């Protein structure tokens, strides 16, 4: 777990805690570039959460950054985490939290149980 987070990860963690998730780990790495932003637990289920943030829409909506190659990397990282922490693979899910900066706040969208290939 790294000690400093980007502001959007803090916003996502606060959102999750407000919704009764227990954050188990952040920025969990598998190999050099494979990483899960947040791993949380709720009701004995593990949630692997990718956080995408945009301060403007010049490069598109944050959801558009979730591409098949990224999903594959997330799946491999989730499998590794489950193996070393002995978490049953059938007891997990992959979610995406997007954060879009608005004038005086942020719009948070929580996409649940994203299918990985």
Order of alpha helices (4+ residues) and beta strands (2+ residues): alpha-beta-beta-beta-alpha-beta-beta
